[in-house]
Amino acid sequence: MGQWNAVRRRLAGLALAAATAAGAAGGASAQTLAEALSDAYVNSGLLEQNRALLRAADEDVAQAVAGLRPVLDWSVSMTRQYGRARSQVTGAVGGFVSEQASAGVELQWLLYDFGRSQLQREAAKETVLATREGLVSIEQQVLLGAVQAFMNLRRASDTVDLRENNVRVIERQLRAARDRFEVGEVTRTDVAQAEAALAAARANLARAEGDLAQARETYIRAVGSEPGRLAEPGAVPRTVSSAEAARERAVRDHPDLGQAQREVTVEELRVAAARAGMKPRVTLGGRYGITDDFDEEESLGTGEISLSVGGPIYRGGEISSLVRQAQARRDAARGNLHVVRKRLAEEAGAAWSRLQVARAAREASRRQIEAAEIAFEGVREEARLGARTTLDVLEAEQNLLDARTELVSAITDEYIAAYSLFAATGRLTAEQLGLSVPRYDPAAYYNLAKDAPVPLSPQGQALDRVLQSIGGD
C-alpha cells in the first residue's frame, strides 16, 4: 500500500499540477475553449514562421518591380603602374611610375524584353496570393490543434475523476467484503476478487494520470500557455446539414484549393516568361566618369549613352530546356489542383461522417449509462440479500464505469469532429470563430513593399517601423 501511494503521488504531482493550483486559487475563473483558441492564435510560432514567409514573398514582388527600373551604379578606382623604359632620345633605361584615379557612374535600364519582366512580376504577385491562402490553412491547423488539445485534456481529466471514484467505490466494496467474510457471509474468494479488482482499478488510475500528464504537455505546446481549470466547451457548433454540402463547401472555400489554383497561375506565367527569354532585349545604357592622371593640369570627364538590342543565339539548349522545365512544372501544378480538390472533398465527407458517428455514440452512451446504473443498483441490492456474489457487483460497477468513460470519449470526439468539419470546409479561422485577438493583416506589409521603396523614402521608413514592431532587425 505504501509503495502504491508513493507512485500515485509522483504521477499526480506531474499530471494534476495545474488543477491543484487552480483549486487553491478558489475564485479563479475556468478557461474557456474560446480563450484557449485565442491563446493558440497569439502564441503560435508556426503562424509567425509562415507570416515571415509571406513577407518574404511580398519582397519578391518588390524585386520584380525593381527589375523594371533603371539601375545606377558607381565605381572608384586607383591604379599605379611600375615599369622600366628606354628613352627614345638618349637611349638611357630608367624606371617610371604612373598613377591614375577614376570615378564614374553607370546607368542600365531595360526598356523592352517582350514582356518577360512583366510576366515575372505577375508571377510574384500570384505567389503572394498563394502564400496568403497557405497562411489561412496554417491558421486552421493551429486552431484545430488547440481544439484537440483542449478537449483531450478535458477527457483525460474527466477520466482521472472517474478512475478515482472507481477506486473509492471498490475500496468500500472490499471493506464490506472483508466484514462479511469475518461473519461468514462470504468466502475468502469474494475478498480476493475485490482485492484483485482494487489493484486493477489503481493500475487504471495510474495510467489515466499518465495520460493526463501527456495531455497537459500537448496542451502547452498547442496553446502556448499553462492550462488551468477548463470550462465546459458549451454547445457543439452548428455545421453543414449533409455530406454533400460539406464537400461542396470544401471545394469552394478551403484555402488549400485556393492555393493550388494560384500555383497553377504562377506556373503558367513562368512558362510565358521562359518563352519570352528566347527573344531580344532592348537596353538603354549610360556612363559618366572622371579620370585624373595626376601629371596633367586638369581632370578629364567623359560620358556616353548607348542603346543596345541583343538576344541569345546559341546557349547549348539551356533556354529551350528552361521552357520545357516550366511546362512540366505547370503540368504538375495542374495535377496537384486535381489531387487537392479530390482530397478536400474526401476529407469533408469523412469529417461529416465522423461527426454523425460521434453524435450517435454520445446518445448510445447516455442510454447505456442509464441502463448500467439501474443494473448496478439492482445487483448491489441483490448482493446484500445474498442473491448475487461480490464478482457480480464488481462486474456491474465495471460496466457502469465503462459506460461513463465511453460517454466522456464520445462527447470529446463529437466536439473534435465538429471543429474538424469546420476546418475541412475552410471555416476554422479566427475571423469565422469571432475570436478576440489582434488580426494579422496579410496585405499591410505587401502594400508597403510592393513598389520597392528605397530606405530613405517615407514608405521605406514605414517598412522599417513595421519590421521593428514585429521583432525584425
N, C-alpha and C positions, 0 to 999 in steps of 0.2 A: 504493500500500500504506500509506503514512504517513497519508494522508487517511482511509482506511478505519479504521485503528486509532484515530485521534482521535475519529471519530464513534462508534465502538463503545465507547470508554472513557466518553464522555459518557452514552450510553444505559445502559451497565452501572452507572454511578455512580448513576443515578436508579432503575433497576429492581432492582438487587441489593444495595442498601444494607443492608437487614435481614438478608439471607442472609450477607453478608460479616461483619457484626457477630456473627451467631450462630456463624459458623465460627471467628472469632477467640476467642470465649468458650470454645470447645473442649468443656468438660464441661456446658454448659448443656443442659437437657432441652428436647426439642421440645414445641411447644404442640399439645395435642390438640384435636379438634373439640369435645369437651365443655367444655374451658376457653374456647374461643372463644365458644361459646353462652352460657356463664356471664358472660363479659365483656360480650357484647352486651346481655344482660338487665340487668346492673347499670348499664351506661353509657348506656343508650338515653334520649336526650332525648324521643323520641316517646312512650315509656312514661310518662315523668314528666309530659309535657303532658296525656296522657289520664287519668292518675291525678288531676291537678289538676281536670280537667273533671268527674271522678266526684265529687270532694269538693264541687264547686260544685253538682252535682245533689243531693248529700246536704243541702246547705243549703236547697234548695227545699222539702224535707220540713219542715225546721225552720221555715221561713217560713210554710208552710201550717198547721203546728201553732200558731204564734203568732197566726194569724188567728182561732183559736177561743178565744183567751184575752182577758181584759179588757185594755183599752188605757187607760193612765193617763198624762195629760199635765199639765204645769204651765205657768203663764204669770205673768209680772210685767209691769206696765205703769206708766208715769208720764205723766200728762197735765198740761199747763199751758196755760191759756186766757188770751188777752188780749182786751180789748174796751173799749168806752165805753158808758155807760148814763146815763139821766136819772133823777134821784131823784124818786120819786113824792111826796115830802114837800116838798122845797124847789124842785124843778124844775131844779136845777143839773145840768150834764152833766160827768161825770168818768170817768177811766179806772179799770179794775179788772183784777185778776189773780186767777185761780182755779187752784189746784193740787189734783191728786188722784192718789193712788197706789193700786194694787190688785194683789193676788196671789191666785192660786187654783189649784186642781187640778180636773181634769175626767176623768170615767170614761165609757168607752164599751165596752159588752160585747154582742156579737152572741149572742143566745140561741137563735134558730132561723131558718134560711133554707131549709127544705125539703131539707136535705142537701147544698146546693151546696158549702159549705166542706169538708165531709167528703169529697165526691167529688174536690175539687181536691187534698186531701191524699193520697187513694189514687192519684190520677194521678201525683203527685210520687213516691210510693213505687215505682210501676211504672216510672217514668222512671229511677229509680236502678237498678233491676234490669236494665233495658235497657242502661244505660250500662255496667254491670258486664260484660254479655255483649260489648259493644263493646270493652271493655278486653282481654278474653281474645283477641278477634280481632286486636287490635293486637299483643298479645304474640306471637301466631303469626306475624304479618308480620315482626316484628323477628327472631325466631329463624330463620325461613326465609331471610331476607336474610343472616343470619350464615352459615348453611349454604352458600348460594350463593357468598358472598364467599370462604369458606374453600376450597371445592372449586375454584372458578375460579382462585384464587391458586395452588393446587397444580397445576392443569392448566397454567397459564402458566409456572410454574417448571419443570415436567417438560418442557414443550415447548422451553423455552430449552436445557435439558440435551441434548435430542435434537438440536436445531439446532447446538449447539456441537460435539457429537460428529460430526454430519454434515460440518461444515466441516473437522474434523480428518481424517476419512476421505478426503474429496475432495482435501485438500492432499497427503496421501500418494499418492493416485492420480495427481495432477498431477506430483508429483516422479518417480513411476515412469514416467509417460508421457514426460516430458522425457528421462529416462535412456534409455528405449527409442528415442526419436527420435534421440538422439545416436549410437546404434549402428545406426540404420537399420531397427529392427524395426517402427516405426510411422511414420505420416506426420505432417506438420505439422497436418493436420486433426484427428487424435486429440488432439494437445496443445491445440488451440484449443477442442475440445469440453470437455476437462477444465477449461480456464480459464473457459469460459462457465458450466459447472456450479458452479465455486467462487464465481464472482461472484453467481450466483443463490442459492447457499447462504448467503452472507454477507448478502445482502439479506433473505432469510427470517429469518436470525438477528436482524437489526436490528428487523424487525417483531415478532418474538417477544419481544424485550427491551422494546419499546414496549408490547406487550400486558401484559407482566409489571408494568411501572410503573403502568399503568392499573388492573390488578387489585389491586395493593398499595394504591392510593388508595381503591378501592372497599372493600377490607377494613377500612381505618382508619375509614371512615365507618360501615360496618355494625357493626363490633365495638367501636369506640371506643378501640382501642389499637394500637400498632405491632406488625406481625407479626414473629415470629422464625422459627426453623425450624419448619415444620409437620409434625407426625407423621402417620403413616398413619391414616386415619379409622377403621380397624377394620372389623368385619363390617357389611354393609348391614343396617339394622334390618328386622325381620320386619314384614310388613304384612298386610292382608286377603288372602284367597285368591282373590277374584273381583271383577269389576267390579260385579256386583250387590250383593255385600256392602259394597263401598266406597260405593255410592250409598245403601244403607240406613243405614249408619253416619253418613254426612254429613247426611242429613235428620233424623237423630235427635240427633246430638251436636254439630253445628257451632254455634259461638256466634252466627254471623250469623243463623241461623234462630231461635235463642232471642231475639235482639234484635228481630227482625221481629215475633215473636209478642207480645213485651212492648209493642212500639209500637202494635199493634192494640188491646191492652187499654187503653193510655193514651188513645188517641183515642176509644174507646167511653166511657170515664169522662168525658172532656171534653164529649162530646155530652150526656150526662146532666147535667153541671154547667151547660151552656149552657141547657138546658131549665129547670133549677131557677132560673136567673136571671130567668125571667119571673114568678116567684112572690114573695109578700111576704117581708119580713124583720121579725123581732121583735128590738128592741134595747133594752137597759137603759142608761140614762144617769144620770149624777150629777155634781154640781158643788158645790164649796165654795170661797168666796172671801172676802177681806177687803178693804175699801175704806177709805181714810183721806183725808179732805178737808183735813187739816192745820189747819182752823179749828174743828173740833169737839173736844170733850173726850175722846172715845174713838173707836177704830176700830169699824167695823161689819162683822160677819161674817154671811154669808148662805149658805145651802145649798139644794140642790134635788135631787130624784130623779124620774126620768121613765121611763116605759115606753112605747115607741112602736112602732107597726106601720105599715109602709109598703111600697109596691111601685110598679113602673112602670105608667103608664097609656099613655103615648104617647111614643116616642122616635124618631119618624121612620123606623121599620122597622129600627133598629140591632139590637135584640135578636133578632128573627127571622132577620136576616142572620147574626148570630153562630152561631145554631143550624145554619143551612144550611152555613155555613163549616166548623163542627165535623163535620158529617155528611160533607162532601166529603173532609176530611182522614182521617176514619175509613175511607172507601171507598178512598182512596189507600193507606192503610196495609195494608188487606186485599189490595189488588192487589200491593203490594210483597211481602207474605208469599208470594204465589203465585210471583212472579218469583224471589225468593230461593231458594225450595225447588227450582225448576227449575234455577236456576244452580248450586246446590250439587251437585245430582245429576249435572249435566253435567260440572262440574269434577272431581268424584270419579272418574267413569268415565274421563274423559280422563287424569287423573293415573295411574290404574291402567294404562291403555293405554301411556302414555309409559314407565312402569316396565318393562313387558314388552318394549317395543321396545329400551330401553337394555340390558336383560339379553341379548337376542338379539344386539344389536350387539357387546356385550362378548365373547360366545362366538365370534362370527364373526371378530372382530378377532384373537383369540388364534390361531384356526386360520389366519387369513391371515398372521400373523407367522411361524408355523411353516413354512408353505409358502414365504414370501418369503425366510426365512433360508436354506432349502435351495437355493432358486433363486439367491440372491446368491452363496453359496459355490461353487455349480456354475459360474455364469457367470464368476466371478473366476478359477477354476482353468482353465476353458477359454480365457480370455483369455491366461493365462500360456503356454498351449500354442499360441496363435495362432489358435484356432478362433473367438474372439469379439473384437469391437472394443472400444475404450475406451467408445464410446457404449453398448454393451450393458451393460457393467459399471456405468456411471453410471445407466442406467435401472433396473437391478436394485437398486442402492443406494437410488434414489429410491422404488421400490416398497416396500422394507423400511422406510424412514423413514415413508412414508405410513401403512403398516400399524401401526407403533408409535404414531404420532400419533393414529390413529383409536382405538387401544386406550385411550390416555390420556383422550381425549374421552369414549369410551363409559363408562369407569369413573366419570368425573366426572358424566356425565349420569345414570348409574344411582343414585348417591347423592342427587343433587338430586331426581330423580324419586321416590325412596323417601320423602324428607322432605317433598316436595310432597304426596304422598299422605297422609302424616301430617297435614299442615295441612288438606287437603281434607276429612278425616274428623274434624277438631276435636281432634286428639291431640297437636299440636305445641306443648306448653306446658312450662314449667319443671317443673311437678309431674309430668306424664306422663313426661318425659325423665329425671327424677331428678337435676336439676342442683343442685349445691352452692351455692346462692345464698340470700340472705335473702328470703323470700317476702313479697310485699306482700299484706296482708290487706285486701280492699276493704270488709269490714264493720266494721273497727275504728273508723274515723272516723265512719261512719254511726251506730254505737251511741252515740257521744258526742254527736253533733249532732242526732239525730232528735227529741229532746224540747225543742229550742230552749232550752238552758240560758243563764242570764244570766251576764255576765262574772265576777261575784264569787262565783258558786256553785262548789262543788268540781268539778262536771262542766265548767263553763265554764273553770276554770283548767286542767283536764286537756286541754281542747281547745287552749288557748294553748300548752301544753307540746308537744303533738303538732305544731302548726304550726311552732314554733320548731325542732323536731328535723328537719323536712323543709325548712327554709330559709325558712319564711314569716315575714312581718313581724309 
